[in-house]
Amino acid sequence: MIGKITIGKSFRGCLLYCLNDKQKLRKNDIVFKNRAEVLMFNKCFGNQNELIQQFNEVRQLNPKLAKPVLHVTLSFAKDDKLDQNKLIAISEACAKDLGFENNQFVSIFHKDTEHPHMHIVANRIGFDKKTVTDSNNYQKTAAFCRKMELKFNLKQVLSPKRYLSKEQRLLPRNDERKKALSLAVRNAINHSKDFDHFIRIMQSRGYKVIKGRGISFIDDKKVKIKGSEVGYSLQKIEQRLEFQHRLKTDKEFFKQVIERKPSKSLAESVSGVPIKDENISTLEQLKQNLSKTFDALLKPEQTPEQIEPKLLVKKKERKKKKGVHL
């Protein structure tokens, strides 16, 4: 389960989004009908206009608070077994853990995406005029999700690294989103003529590319990932594109080496292996050497997540020993 929490200004905008079908922006957009199912009301009731009015009335108890909207989104795995009672129990547990169980809130289930998810819209201002704090919200949400996964037998997900213990941060993480990005970058490099072409290919696959000192990618879910996090820093991408450009520039040369029967000196200069008998097996070996070289260059750089935790620990220990001798 993945949790997201936002603090906002408008109850109207948030409630209208959660309670209605998505608006049709383009002619070819598919609109999912009746996507919203209200699971429960807490200290509020009625249709969307009545809810907006009630939330705004309580908001006036603390008019100085600019952002009274607490919006929690909880996304589940496709295979999670969910029913209405379980979703209501999760809603109530979320309200209690985040401290708005005595405030107005409405819980809404959405079924218009591949991954089922629910929205909880709450009023940060209570009837006692007190305000629900927004400090450490991300950490609280991550801890809440881990607890619900165990309690209701849901698919377990690792929390963001900054909320893990030192030992947990050293463990390799299986991140499908990053795996997909790494594969997309590698394929784009393999089919690109230059850097501009690389950007166009990534955009056609649903990624927005941001280039500065480094490079980052934003996927269709608005999640931003640095290229270095998936083993493809800006420097590495540029190096691979340059290498690929050289290969294409020398296309005729490689065509002569691979497709025709080369002289002994020419074949040795490319493969680096002494050739005793110029035959078909030699040409095949030459092809394999070139293929392995190119594949090695396309592989992502090692990131801390890919390094064995034991190796990282040993490095730290050695540094400490050196410090003692100094």
N, C-alpha and C positions, 0 to 999 in steps of 0.2 A: 504494500500500500504506500502511496506517495501523497504527502500532504503539502499544501501550499496555503499561505495565509497573507492577506492583503488588508491594509487599512485605507478606507476611502471617505469621501465627502458626501456622496449622494445615495440615499436609500432608494430613491426612484430609479436611478440608472441601474443599480445592482439588482433590485428586485425584478424589474422589467426583463432584464437579461435572463435571470434564473427561472422565471415563471412562464416565459413565452418561447415559441419556436424561433429558430434562427431566421433572421431576415434574409431575403433573397437579394444578393448584391449583384450577381451577373445572371444572364439568361440561362446558362448551363448549370448553375448551382442546384444541387439537390437539397431540398429542405425536408428535414425529418419532422413529420407531424406528431403532435402530442408527445414531445420528448420529455416534458417535465411532469414528475409525479410528486406531490407534496406528501412528505412522510409524517411530519408532526409540526404543531404550533406550540410555542411556549410563551404564555402571557401575551398572546396576540391571536387574531383570528380574521377570517373573511377573505374577500378577493384581493387582487393586487392593489387596487386603489385604497381599500380600507386598511390594508397592511401599511402602505406608504404613509397614510395619514396618522396611524397609530404610532409608528416609529418616529415620525417627525414631531409629534406632540411630546413624547418623552424626551426627545432631543432638546427641547426648549428648557428642560430642567438644568442644563449646563450649556447655555448658548455660546460660551467662550471656546468650547472644544470644536476645532475646525474639522476633525476627522472622526466622526462617531461610528462609522460603519466598520464592522469586523466581518470579513468574508473569508470563510475557510472552504477550500476545495480538497476533497479526498478522492483519489483515483485508485481503482482496484485492478488487479490482473484479470485477464479474460477468463481464466479458469477458476477464479474464486467463486465459491458457492455462496450466493447472497439471497436473503429473503427479507421481507419487510421488517420482521421483528428484529433481525440482526442489525439492519441498517438503522433502525430507531435506537437500539441499544448503543451503537457506535456514536450516534448523534448526541445522546445524553452523556456518554462518557467524555466526548470531546468538550462539551459545554462545561462539565465539571473540572476537567484537567486545565482548561484555559481560563476558567474563572468567570464564565458568564451564565451559569446555570440558573441564576435568579433574575436574569434579564430577558428582554424580548428576543426571541430568535425563531426562525423558521428553517426547516430542513427539507431539501428538495433533491430528488434523485433524477439523474439524466441518463437516458439510454440511447443517445444518438451517435455515439462514437464506438470504436472498437473496444475501448476500455471503459466499462461502466464507472460512473463517478457521481459524487453527491456534492451539493453546495449547502453550506450553513451560513445564513445571513443573520448576524446578531447586532444588537444595539449595545455599544460600549457603555452607554449611560444607563444606570439602573433607576428604579423608582425611588431609591434612597439618595439619588443625585450623585452617587459615587461612580467613578469611571474605571472600567476594566483596563489594567495596564497593558501596554503593548511591548514591554521589554522582554527580550529573550524569546520572542514568539516562534522564531524558526527552530530554535533548540527544543522548545516545549512541544512543537508539532512533530518533530522527528521522533522524540521520545514517546509521544502518544501513539504514533503509527507502529513503532516496534512493539509496544504493549498490546495493541489490538491484533496484530499479526499472530502473536502467540495465543491470545485469548480465544480468537475465533478461527484459528487454523487457516489464516490467509497466507498468500505467497510472501515470503520474507525478503525485504530489501535492505541494503546497507544505508545507514544515515550518511549525510554529507561528511566528508573527512574531518572538518573542523569541529564536529561534535563527537568524534570518536576518541577513545583512549589512545595513548602512544603505541601500545601493542597492536591495536586494531588498525591503526593507520599504516602499519608495515605490511599488512596482508594484501595480496593481490585482489583486485576487484573485477568482477565479471559484469561489465557495463555494456549492454547491448547497443545503446545509443552511440557510444564511442567506437565500438567495433564496426558499426555500420558506416560511421564517418570515416574511419581509417580505410576501409575497403573502397569507399567512394573516392577518397583522395587518391589512392593508389591507381584506381582505374582511370581517373581523370588525367593523372600525369601520363599514364601509358598511352592515352589517345590525344594528347595535346600537342599543338604545334609550337605554342609559346605561352607566356603567362596569361595574356588576355584570353586566349583560347581556353586555358585551364579554368579561369573564372567563369566563362560562359558555360562550360560543361557542368561545373558545380552548381551554378544557378539553375540549369535545366533539370537538375536532380533535386531541387528543392532547398538548396543551401544558399544563404546570403554570405558573401565573403567580405570580411573587413581586413584591410591591409594597412598596417602602420609600421612600427618598429618590428612587430611580429605579424602573425596572421591568425585570425579567428573565424569561426563558422557559426552561423545561426540556422538551426533547422526549422522545419515547419511548425514545431511546437514552441518556437521562440526561445529555445535553449541555446545559450552561447557556450561554445567549447573552443579553447585555444588549440591551434594546430600542434603545439608542442606536447599537449596532453595525450594525443593519439600517435605520437612519434613522427609527426611531420611539421617541423618548424619551417618558418619562411625560408631560412637559409637552405634547408634540405630540399625543399620543393624546387627552389631556383637552381640548385646544383643538379637535381635529377633532370629538369627541363633542359638545362644547358648540355648535359651529357647526351640526352636523347636527340637534341638538335645536331650535335656532332655526328652521331650515328647516321642520321638522315643525310647530312651533308656528304658523308663518305659512303653513300649508298652504293655507288658504282664500284667502289673499291671492295666492299664486303661482298657484293654480288659476284665479283670476279673471284674472290677467295673461296666462297662457298659453292658456287654453281659450276665453276670451271675447275679443271685439274691444275692446281697451282704448282709453281716451281718449289723446290725444296727450301730455298732461302726465304721465299715469301711466306710459306706456311709456317716455318719456324719462327719468323719474326712476329707473326700474329698470335700463335698459340703458345710460344715460349717453350715448346717441347721439341727436342730433336726428333726428326722424322727419318726413319730408315727406309720405309717402303711407302711410296706415294700411291695410295689406293683409296677405296671408298670409305673404309673404316677411319682413315685419317681425317677425311672431310667431315664425317659424322662427329668425331671427337672435337673437331674445331667448332662445329655448330653448338655442341653441348657446352663447351667452355664459354662461348660468347653468351649463350642463354643464361648460364649460371651467374656470369658477371652482371648482366643486366638485372636479373632477379634480386641479387644481393644489394644492388644500388637502390632498388625500389622498396626494399623492406623498411618499415618504420624504425625510427631510432628507439632505443630502449628508454623507457620512462621508469621512474621509481616504482610504479605499480607492477612493472614487469620483472623487477629484480627480486631475487629470493630474499625474504626477510632476514635469513641467517647471515647472508653476505653483508647486509647493511649493519647488522649488529656488530659483526667482526670489525668492520671499518671503524665504527665508533670506539670500540675497545682499544684498537691500535692507536688511535689518535690520543686517547687518554694516557696510554703508556708513554708515548712520546713526550707528552706534556710533563710527566713526572720526571723523566730524565733531564729535560731542559731546566 
